Amino acid sequence: MGDIPKHWEVNRVKNICKVRQGLQISFDKRLNSNLEGSLEYLTIKSINNPNNPKQYILNPSKNVICTKDDMLMARTGATGKPIINVEGVFHNNFFLIDFDRNKVNKMYLYYYLKSSSIYEYLLLVAGTTTIPDLNHGSFYSTPFFLIENEEQTQIVEYIEQESKRLDTKIIKAKKYIKLLTEYRNALISEVVTGKIKVID
């Protein structure tokens, strides 16, 4: 895990949350249209391809419903990936992470689970079968740094501020790359059509 501040409490995920697994629903019970009383069926495929046609589940069990305020963890298919801002009925490829909101800031937990060190750990404990499969026990054993809420908030604000700054730089860099590509193509066109004379 590397060096951490002395005052941070080294804990385990099991002490701050419980998880519940989603449900694999047969194709004959999935709807292609959103009827009254139905919710979107969330799968790895639907989350990775949001523009594809959606499927819906009519009158689902409350135990497999998540809201945008919840957090999912992909246990297989995209093993170790935390997912937020989705709502619907979640497939059994996911855990719903029911965390103690008095102790843990949602976005702090999200960025923590999203960090490269934790992601690598989750892949390691998920097993070495054809497709890594993260089970409850392995997820619960994940190290977690439980710190004061105020410091969690400061960390989240710093990450989001820096991410925004980097995103701005990336957008500018892409713009420059596009302009340089257009200039290169124009230059090639003018040379091969003789508009620009090349002198030895």
PyRosetta script that sets phi, psi and omega in degrees:
from pyrosetta import init, pose_from_sequence

init()
pose = pose_from_sequence("MGDIPKHWEVNRVKNICKVRQGLQISFDKRLNSNLEGSLEYLTIKSINNPNNPKQYILNPSKNVICTKDDMLMARTGATGKPIINVEGVFHNNFFLIDFDRNKVNKMYLYYYLKSSSIYEYLLLVAGTTTIPDLNHGSFYSTPFFLIENEEQTQIVEYIEQESKRLDTKIIKAKKYIKLLTEYRNALISEVVTGKIKVID")
pose.set_psi(1, -18.0)
pose.set_omega(1, -178.0)
pose.set_phi(2, 83.5)
pose.set_psi(2, -175.3)
pose.set_omega(2, -178.5)
pose.set_phi(3, -73.4)
pose.set_psi(3, 142.6)
pose.set_omega(3, 176.2)
pose.set_phi(4, -133.1)
pose.set_psi(4, 156.5)
pose.set_omega(4, 177.6)
pose.set_phi(5, -58.0)
pose.set_psi(5, 145.1)
pose.set_omega(5, -176.2)
pose.set_phi(6, -61.0)
pose.set_psi(6, -33.2)
pose.set_omega(6, -174.3)
pose.set_phi(7, -83.5)
pose.set_psi(7, -4.3)
pose.set_omega(7, 179.6)
pose.set_phi(8, -76.7)
pose.set_psi(8, 134.1)
pose.set_omega(8, 179.2)
pose.set_phi(9, -87.1)
pose.set_psi(9, 120.2)
pose.set_omega(9, 177.7)
pose.set_phi(10, -81.3)
pose.set_psi(10, 117.2)
pose.set_omega(10, -174.4)
pose.set_phi(11, -128.1)
pose.set_psi(11, -165.9)
pose.set_omega(11, 175.5)
pose.set_phi(12, -129.5)
pose.set_psi(12, 150.0)
pose.set_omega(12, -179.4)
pose.set_phi(13, -56.3)
pose.set_psi(13, -34.1)
pose.set_omega(13, -177.3)
pose.set_phi(14, -60.3)
pose.set_psi(14, -21.5)
pose.set_omega(14, -178.0)
pose.set_phi(15, -88.3)
pose.set_psi(15, -5.2)
pose.set_omega(15, 180.0)
pose.set_phi(16, -124.1)
pose.set_psi(16, -4.0)
pose.set_omega(16, -178.7)
pose.set_phi(17, -156.6)
pose.set_psi(17, 166.1)
pose.set_omega(17, 168.2)
pose.set_phi(18, -126.1)
pose.set_psi(18, 155.6)
pose.set_omega(18, 178.3)
pose.set_phi(19, -124.7)
pose.set_psi(19, 153.0)
pose.set_omega(19, 171.1)
pose.set_phi(20, -134.4)
pose.set_psi(20, 141.7)
pose.set_omega(20, -173.4)
pose.set_phi(21, -89.6)
pose.set_psi(21, 150.3)
pose.set_omega(21, 179.4)
pose.set_phi(22, -76.6)
pose.set_psi(22, -167.0)
pose.set_omega(22, -173.3)
pose.set_phi(23, -131.0)
pose.set_psi(23, 132.5)
pose.set_omega(23, 173.9)
pose.set_phi(24, -86.0)
pose.set_psi(24, 116.2)
pose.set_omega(24, -175.5)
pose.set_phi(25, -106.5)
pose.set_psi(25, 130.9)
pose.set_omega(25, -175.4)
pose.set_phi(26, -61.8)
pose.set_psi(26, 152.9)
pose.set_omega(26, -175.9)
pose.set_phi(27, -60.1)
pose.set_psi(27, -33.3)
pose.set_omega(27, -177.2)
pose.set_phi(28, -70.3)
pose.set_psi(28, -12.9)
pose.set_omega(28, 178.4)
pose.set_phi(29, -103.7)
pose.set_psi(29, 6.1)
pose.set_omega(29, 178.5)
pose.set_phi(30, -98.1)
pose.set_psi(30, 135.4)
pose.set_omega(30, -179.7)
pose.set_phi(31, -100.4)
pose.set_psi(31, 150.7)
pose.set_omega(31, 177.0)
pose.set_phi(32, -96.3)
pose.set_psi(32, -3.4)
pose.set_omega(32, 178.2)
pose.set_phi(33, -131.7)
pose.set_psi(33, 152.9)
pose.set_omega(33, -176.1)
pose.set_phi(34, -87.9)
pose.set_psi(34, 93.6)
pose.set_omega(34, 179.3)
pose.set_phi(35, -86.5)
pose.set_psi(35, 165.0)
pose.set_omega(35, 176.9)
pose.set_phi(36, -60.9)
pose.set_psi(36, 129.8)
pose.set_omega(36, -179.7)
pose.set_phi(37, 90.6)
pose.set_psi(37, 2.1)
pose.set_omega(37, 179.9)
pose.set_phi(38, -106.9)
pose.set_psi(38, 157.4)
pose.set_omega(38, 178.0)
pose.set_phi(39, -132.1)
pose.set_psi(39, 154.6)
pose.set_omega(39, 179.5)
pose.set_phi(40, -62.5)
pose.set_psi(40, 141.3)
pose.set_omega(40, 177.0)
pose.set_phi(41, -92.5)
pose.set_psi(41, 117.7)
pose.set_omega(41, -175.0)
pose.set_phi(42, -94.7)
pose.set_psi(42, 118.2)
pose.set_omega(42, 176.6)
pose.set_phi(43, -126.7)
pose.set_psi(43, 168.2)
pose.set_omega(43, 175.9)
pose.set_phi(44, -56.9)
pose.set_psi(44, -41.9)
pose.set_omega(44, -178.6)
pose.set_phi(45, -63.8)
pose.set_psi(45, -43.3)
pose.set_omega(45, -176.9)
pose.set_phi(46, -70.0)
pose.set_psi(46, -33.6)
pose.set_omega(46, 179.6)
pose.set_phi(47, -73.8)
pose.set_psi(47, -38.0)
pose.set_omega(47, 179.4)
pose.set_phi(48, -75.2)
pose.set_psi(48, -21.0)
pose.set_omega(48, -178.2)
pose.set_phi(49, -130.9)
pose.set_psi(49, 70.4)
pose.set_omega(49, -173.4)
pose.set_phi(50, -64.4)
pose.set_psi(50, -17.7)
pose.set_omega(50, -179.1)
pose.set_phi(51, -87.9)
pose.set_psi(51, -8.3)
pose.set_omega(51, 177.6)
pose.set_phi(52, -72.6)
pose.set_psi(52, 158.9)
pose.set_omega(52, 176.5)
pose.set_phi(53, -55.6)
pose.set_psi(53, 140.3)
pose.set_omega(53, -176.8)
pose.set_phi(54, -96.5)
pose.set_psi(54, 159.7)
pose.set_omega(54, 173.9)
pose.set_phi(55, -118.0)
pose.set_psi(55, 155.3)
pose.set_omega(55, -174.2)
pose.set_phi(56, -134.3)
pose.set_psi(56, 153.4)
pose.set_omega(56, 179.0)
pose.set_phi(57, -119.2)
pose.set_psi(57, 129.1)
pose.set_omega(57, -177.8)
pose.set_phi(58, -88.4)
pose.set_psi(58, 131.0)
pose.set_omega(58, 177.1)
pose.set_phi(59, 48.7)
pose.set_psi(59, 58.5)
pose.set_omega(59, -177.8)
pose.set_phi(60, -74.2)
pose.set_psi(60, 161.4)
pose.set_omega(60, 174.9)
pose.set_phi(61, -66.9)
pose.set_psi(61, 140.8)
pose.set_omega(61, 179.7)
pose.set_phi(62, -61.6)
pose.set_psi(62, -24.7)
pose.set_omega(62, -176.4)
pose.set_phi(63, -68.4)
pose.set_psi(63, -19.0)
pose.set_omega(63, -178.0)
pose.set_phi(64, -117.0)
pose.set_psi(64, 24.6)
pose.set_omega(64, 177.7)
pose.set_phi(65, -106.3)
pose.set_psi(65, 132.6)
pose.set_omega(65, 174.0)
pose.set_phi(66, -120.2)
pose.set_psi(66, 153.5)
pose.set_omega(66, 177.4)
pose.set_phi(67, -114.3)
pose.set_psi(67, 174.1)
pose.set_omega(67, 180.0)
pose.set_phi(68, -66.8)
pose.set_psi(68, -13.8)
pose.set_omega(68, 178.6)
pose.set_phi(69, -87.8)
pose.set_psi(69, -6.9)
pose.set_omega(69, -179.5)
pose.set_phi(70, -92.6)
pose.set_psi(70, 175.9)
pose.set_omega(70, 176.8)
pose.set_phi(71, -134.8)
pose.set_psi(71, 132.5)
pose.set_omega(71, 175.7)
pose.set_phi(72, -105.0)
pose.set_psi(72, 155.4)
pose.set_omega(72, 172.5)
pose.set_phi(73, -127.6)
pose.set_psi(73, 125.0)
pose.set_omega(73, 177.4)
pose.set_phi(74, -73.4)
pose.set_psi(74, 119.0)
pose.set_omega(74, -178.9)
pose.set_phi(75, -92.9)
pose.set_psi(75, -20.7)
pose.set_omega(75, 173.9)
pose.set_phi(76, -155.3)
pose.set_psi(76, 156.3)
pose.set_omega(76, -177.2)
pose.set_phi(77, 93.7)
pose.set_psi(77, -51.4)
pose.set_omega(77, 173.5)
pose.set_phi(78, -136.2)
pose.set_psi(78, 47.6)
pose.set_omega(78, -169.7)
pose.set_phi(79, -44.1)
pose.set_psi(79, 128.1)
pose.set_omega(79, 175.5)
pose.set_phi(80, 88.8)
pose.set_psi(80, 3.3)
pose.set_omega(80, -177.8)
pose.set_phi(81, -93.0)
pose.set_psi(81, 119.0)
pose.set_omega(81, 174.9)
pose.set_phi(82, -80.7)
pose.set_psi(82, 144.8)
pose.set_omega(82, -175.1)
pose.set_phi(83, -133.8)
pose.set_psi(83, 131.5)
pose.set_omega(83, 177.9)
pose.set_phi(84, -130.4)
pose.set_psi(84, 172.2)
pose.set_omega(84, 175.9)
pose.set_phi(85, 62.6)
pose.set_psi(85, 35.5)
pose.set_omega(85, 172.3)
pose.set_phi(86, -127.3)
pose.set_psi(86, 156.5)
pose.set_omega(86, 177.7)
pose.set_phi(87, -145.3)
pose.set_psi(87, 144.3)
pose.set_omega(87, -178.8)
pose.set_phi(88, 148.0)
pose.set_psi(88, -157.5)
pose.set_omega(88, 178.7)
pose.set_phi(89, -98.3)
pose.set_psi(89, 122.9)
pose.set_omega(89, -173.8)
pose.set_phi(90, -97.6)
pose.set_psi(90, 138.1)
pose.set_omega(90, -179.4)
pose.set_phi(91, -66.3)
pose.set_psi(91, 163.3)
pose.set_omega(91, -179.2)
pose.set_phi(92, -75.8)
pose.set_psi(92, 2.4)
pose.set_omega(92, 170.7)
pose.set_phi(93, -75.6)
pose.set_psi(93, -4.4)
pose.set_omega(93, -177.6)
pose.set_phi(94, -120.3)
pose.set_psi(94, 152.2)
pose.set_omega(94, 160.2)
pose.set_phi(95, -101.5)
pose.set_psi(95, 146.6)
pose.set_omega(95, 163.0)
pose.set_phi(96, -97.2)
pose.set_psi(96, 127.0)
pose.set_omega(96, -178.5)
pose.set_phi(97, -93.0)
pose.set_psi(97, 107.4)
pose.set_omega(97, 178.7)
pose.set_phi(98, -94.2)
pose.set_psi(98, 91.9)
pose.set_omega(98, -172.8)
pose.set_phi(99, -97.9)
pose.set_psi(99, 158.6)
pose.set_omega(99, 179.3)
pose.set_phi(100, -74.7)
pose.set_psi(100, 104.0)
pose.set_omega(100, -174.3)
pose.set_phi(101, -73.5)
pose.set_psi(101, -12.5)
pose.set_omega(101, 174.4)
pose.set_phi(102, -78.5)
pose.set_psi(102, -24.5)
pose.set_omega(102, -178.3)
pose.set_phi(103, -103.0)
pose.set_psi(103, -27.0)
pose.set_omega(103, -169.7)
pose.set_phi(104, -128.9)
pose.set_psi(104, 128.1)
pose.set_omega(104, 172.3)
pose.set_phi(105, -74.0)
pose.set_psi(105, 128.8)
pose.set_omega(105, -176.7)
pose.set_phi(106, -53.7)
pose.set_psi(106, -46.2)
pose.set_omega(106, -176.3)
pose.set_phi(107, -72.7)
pose.set_psi(107, -29.3)
pose.set_omega(107, 174.3)
pose.set_phi(108, -64.2)
pose.set_psi(108, -44.8)
pose.set_omega(108, 178.0)
pose.set_phi(109, -62.7)
pose.set_psi(109, -41.5)
pose.set_omega(109, 180.0)
pose.set_phi(110, -61.4)
pose.set_psi(110, -50.8)
pose.set_omega(110, -178.8)
pose.set_phi(111, -66.9)
pose.set_psi(111, -33.2)
pose.set_omega(111, 178.5)
pose.set_phi(112, -63.4)
pose.set_psi(112, -49.5)
pose.set_omega(112, -179.5)
pose.set_phi(113, -67.9)
pose.set_psi(113, -24.4)
pose.set_omega(113, -178.7)
pose.set_phi(114, -82.6)
pose.set_psi(114, -14.6)
pose.set_omega(114, -176.8)
pose.set_phi(115, -63.7)
pose.set_psi(115, 150.7)
pose.set_omega(115, -174.6)
pose.set_phi(116, -61.6)
pose.set_psi(116, -37.9)
pose.set_omega(116, -178.3)
pose.set_phi(117, -63.9)
pose.set_psi(117, -45.2)
pose.set_omega(117, -179.3)
pose.set_phi(118, -71.5)
pose.set_psi(118, -38.4)
pose.set_omega(118, 178.0)
pose.set_phi(119, -59.7)
pose.set_psi(119, -44.6)
pose.set_omega(119, 178.7)
pose.set_phi(120, -64.1)
pose.set_psi(120, -38.7)
pose.set_omega(120, 178.2)
pose.set_phi(121, -62.8)
pose.set_psi(121, -45.7)
pose.set_omega(121, -178.0)
pose.set_phi(122, -62.9)
pose.set_psi(122, -39.5)
pose.set_omega(122, 177.0)
pose.set_phi(123, -65.3)
pose.set_psi(123, -37.1)
pose.set_omega(123, -179.0)
pose.set_phi(124, -64.6)
pose.set_psi(124, -44.5)
pose.set_omega(124, -177.0)
pose.set_phi(125, -83.6)
pose.set_psi(125, -8.5)
pose.set_omega(125, -178.4)
pose.set_phi(126, -74.8)
pose.set_psi(126, -10.8)
pose.set_omega(126, 177.6)
pose.set_phi(127, 102.4)
pose.set_psi(127, 171.7)
pose.set_omega(127, -174.7)
pose.set_phi(128, -119.4)
pose.set_psi(128, 28.6)
pose.set_omega(128, 175.1)
pose.set_phi(129, -73.4)
pose.set_psi(129, -179.0)
pose.set_omega(129, -178.6)
pose.set_phi(130, -53.5)
pose.set_psi(130, -45.3)
pose.set_omega(130, 176.3)
pose.set_phi(131, -121.1)
pose.set_psi(131, 119.1)
pose.set_omega(131, 179.8)
pose.set_phi(132, -54.8)
pose.set_psi(132, 135.5)
pose.set_omega(132, -176.7)
pose.set_phi(133, -129.0)
pose.set_psi(133, 109.7)
pose.set_omega(133, -177.1)
pose.set_phi(134, -83.7)
pose.set_psi(134, 119.3)
pose.set_omega(134, 179.1)
pose.set_phi(135, -96.5)
pose.set_psi(135, 171.6)
pose.set_omega(135, -176.0)
pose.set_phi(136, -57.7)
pose.set_psi(136, -48.9)
pose.set_omega(136, -175.7)
pose.set_phi(137, -61.0)
pose.set_psi(137, -42.3)
pose.set_omega(137, -179.9)
pose.set_phi(138, -65.9)
pose.set_psi(138, -39.3)
pose.set_omega(138, 178.9)
pose.set_phi(139, -66.7)
pose.set_psi(139, -42.9)
pose.set_omega(139, 179.9)
pose.set_phi(140, -61.4)
pose.set_psi(140, -28.7)
pose.set_omega(140, -177.7)
pose.set_phi(141, -80.2)
pose.set_psi(141, -5.3)
pose.set_omega(141, -177.8)
pose.set_phi(142, -60.6)
pose.set_psi(142, 129.2)
pose.set_omega(142, 177.7)
pose.set_phi(143, -60.3)
pose.set_psi(143, 145.2)
pose.set_omega(143, 178.9)
pose.set_phi(144, -143.9)
pose.set_psi(144, 135.9)
pose.set_omega(144, 179.4)
pose.set_phi(145, -97.2)
pose.set_psi(145, 104.3)
pose.set_omega(145, -179.0)
pose.set_phi(146, -90.2)
pose.set_psi(146, 113.4)
pose.set_omega(146, -177.8)
pose.set_phi(147, -125.2)
pose.set_psi(147, 171.5)
pose.set_omega(147, -178.1)
pose.set_phi(148, -61.4)
pose.set_psi(148, 147.6)
pose.set_omega(148, -177.8)
pose.set_phi(149, -56.4)
pose.set_psi(149, -38.8)
pose.set_omega(149, -178.6)
pose.set_phi(150, -62.6)
pose.set_psi(150, -41.5)
pose.set_omega(150, 179.2)
pose.set_phi(151, -70.6)
pose.set_psi(151, -34.5)
pose.set_omega(151, 175.1)
pose.set_phi(152, -59.3)
pose.set_psi(152, -45.5)
pose.set_omega(152, -180.0)
pose.set_phi(153, -62.2)
pose.set_psi(153, -41.3)
pose.set_omega(153, 179.0)
pose.set_phi(154, -62.7)
pose.set_psi(154, -40.7)
pose.set_omega(154, 179.3)
pose.set_phi(155, -64.3)
pose.set_psi(155, -45.2)
pose.set_omega(155, 179.2)
pose.set_phi(156, -60.7)
pose.set_psi(156, -46.6)
pose.set_omega(156, -178.9)
pose.set_phi(157, -61.9)
pose.set_psi(157, -40.0)
pose.set_omega(157, 179.4)
pose.set_phi(158, -65.4)
pose.set_psi(158, -46.3)
pose.set_omega(158, 179.8)
pose.set_phi(159, -59.4)
pose.set_psi(159, -45.6)
pose.set_omega(159, -176.6)
pose.set_phi(160, -69.2)
pose.set_psi(160, -36.3)
pose.set_omega(160, 177.9)
pose.set_phi(161, -65.6)
pose.set_psi(161, -47.0)
pose.set_omega(161, -179.9)
pose.set_phi(162, -67.6)
pose.set_psi(162, -37.2)
pose.set_omega(162, 178.4)
pose.set_phi(163, -63.4)
pose.set_psi(163, -41.2)
pose.set_omega(163, 178.5)
pose.set_phi(164, -63.4)
pose.set_psi(164, -41.9)
pose.set_omega(164, 179.5)
pose.set_phi(165, -64.1)
pose.set_psi(165, -42.5)
pose.set_omega(165, 179.6)
pose.set_phi(166, -68.5)
pose.set_psi(166, -38.7)
pose.set_omega(166, 178.0)
pose.set_phi(167, -60.6)
pose.set_psi(167, -39.3)
pose.set_omega(167, 178.3)
pose.set_phi(168, -62.7)
pose.set_psi(168, -42.1)
pose.set_omega(168, 178.6)
pose.set_phi(169, -65.8)
pose.set_psi(169, -38.6)
pose.set_omega(169, 179.0)
pose.set_phi(170, -63.6)
pose.set_psi(170, -42.2)
pose.set_omega(170, 179.1)
pose.set_phi(171, -61.6)
pose.set_psi(171, -43.5)
pose.set_omega(171, 179.2)
pose.set_phi(172, -64.9)
pose.set_psi(172, -41.6)
pose.set_omega(172, -179.7)
pose.set_phi(173, -63.1)
pose.set_psi(173, -41.6)
pose.set_omega(173, 178.7)
pose.set_phi(174, -63.7)
pose.set_psi(174, -36.7)
pose.set_omega(174, 178.5)
pose.set_phi(175, -64.6)
pose.set_psi(175, -44.2)
pose.set_omega(175, 178.9)
pose.set_phi(176, -64.3)
pose.set_psi(176, -40.8)
pose.set_omega(176, 178.8)
pose.set_phi(177, -61.5)
pose.set_psi(177, -42.0)
pose.set_omega(177, 179.0)
pose.set_phi(178, -62.5)
pose.set_psi(178, -44.7)
pose.set_omega(178, -179.7)
pose.set_phi(179, -64.1)
pose.set_psi(179, -41.6)
pose.set_omega(179, 179.9)
pose.set_phi(180, -67.3)
pose.set_psi(180, -36.6)
pose.set_omega(180, 177.6)
pose.set_phi(181, -64.5)
pose.set_psi(181, -43.0)
pose.set_omega(181, 178.7)
pose.set_phi(182, -64.2)
pose.set_psi(182, -40.1)
pose.set_omega(182, 178.9)
pose.set_phi(183, -64.5)
pose.set_psi(183, -43.3)
pose.set_omega(183, 179.0)
pose.set_phi(184, -61.7)
pose.set_psi(184, -44.5)
pose.set_omega(184, -179.7)
pose.set_phi(185, -64.7)
pose.set_psi(185, -39.6)
pose.set_omega(185, 178.2)
pose.set_phi(186, -65.4)
pose.set_psi(186, -40.5)
pose.set_omega(186, 178.9)
pose.set_phi(187, -62.3)
pose.set_psi(187, -45.2)
pose.set_omega(187, 178.7)
pose.set_phi(188, -60.0)
pose.set_psi(188, -45.0)
pose.set_omega(188, -178.8)
pose.set_phi(189, -61.2)
pose.set_psi(189, -43.0)
pose.set_omega(189, -178.4)
pose.set_phi(190, -69.6)
pose.set_psi(190, -33.6)
pose.set_omega(190, 179.1)
pose.set_phi(191, -70.7)
pose.set_psi(191, -47.7)
pose.set_omega(191, -175.9)
pose.set_phi(192, -72.5)
pose.set_psi(192, -18.2)
pose.set_omega(192, 177.5)
pose.set_phi(193, -97.9)
pose.set_psi(193, 2.6)
pose.set_omega(193, 176.4)
pose.set_phi(194, 81.8)
pose.set_psi(194, 7.7)
pose.set_omega(194, 179.7)
pose.set_phi(195, -70.9)
pose.set_psi(195, -27.8)
pose.set_omega(195, 175.1)
pose.set_phi(196, -116.2)
pose.set_psi(196, 125.9)
pose.set_omega(196, 179.9)
pose.set_phi(197, -87.9)
pose.set_psi(197, 130.1)
pose.set_omega(197, 178.3)
pose.set_phi(198, -96.5)
pose.set_psi(198, 118.8)
pose.set_omega(198, -176.8)
pose.set_phi(199, -105.2)
pose.set_psi(199, 127.5)
pose.set_omega(199, 177.4)
pose.set_phi(200, -68.5)
pose.dump_pdb("model.pdb")
